[in-house]
Amino acid sequence: MTKKAAPLFNFEDAMKELEAIVDNMEHGEFNLEESIKQFEHGVNLTKKCQEALREAEQKVSQLSVNGDDLTPFAALPDQD
């Protein structure tokens, strides 16, 4: 048997989903049971978003450290 690959996490989609959950909860769209389910789902999405942000921050930090010896491009002279 082959395992199905887990779907890729999309930060922007997760944030939109979180916004929708919050909006629906603020407007009383869910009964108590559904509110609890949605809250739990929102907590899980938040954790995934926080992890994605941590990973992005680490990548930026690594690129910044590795790029310390780079020099900026010189501007090209105007050609009239």
N, C-alpha and C positions, 0 to 999 in steps of 0.2 A: 504494500500500500504506500502511496505517496502522500506526503503531507501537503496541504494547501499552504501557500505562502501567505503570511499575514499581510493585510493591505497596508500600503505605505501611509504613514501618518502625515496629514496635511495641516500645518499650523493654522493657516488662514481659514480653512473649513471648520476646524475645531473652534476657533474664536467666534465664527458666525453662529455655530451651533450653541455655544455658551451664551451668546447674546440673546438668541431666541429663547433658550430655557429661562434665562433671567426675566426677559420681557413677559413671557407667558406666566411665570410664577408671580411677578409683580401685579399682573392684571387678573389674577385668580382664575386662570384658565384650567387648572388641574384640581382634581379632588385631592384629598389628603394622601391617599395611597400613591397616586400618580406623582404628586409633588415630591414624595420621599424618593421614589424611583428616579425622577428627573434630577433631584438634588444629588443623589449618589452618582448618577451619570456625569453630572457637572463637576463633581469633585474629581472623578477619574480623568475627565478631559483636562481639568486644570493641572493635575499632576503631569500629564503628558506634555502639555504646553510649557510648563516650568522646566521639564527635562529638555525639551527642544531648545528653549532659550539658553539653558546652561551649556548645551553642546555648541550652539552658535557662538556664545560668548567665549568659550574655550578656543574655537577655531579662529575667531578674530584676534584673540590674545596671542595665539601661536603665530599667526601671520604677521602681527605687529612686531613680535620679538624677532622673527626670522627676517623681517624687512628692515631692521635697523641699519644695515650696511648699504641700503639702496640710496641712490641719490636721485633727486627730482630731475625730470627732463628739462633741458634748456629750451627756452622759447625759440622758435624758428624766426629768423629775421624776416621782416616784411619784404615781400617781393613786389615792387611796383612796376 
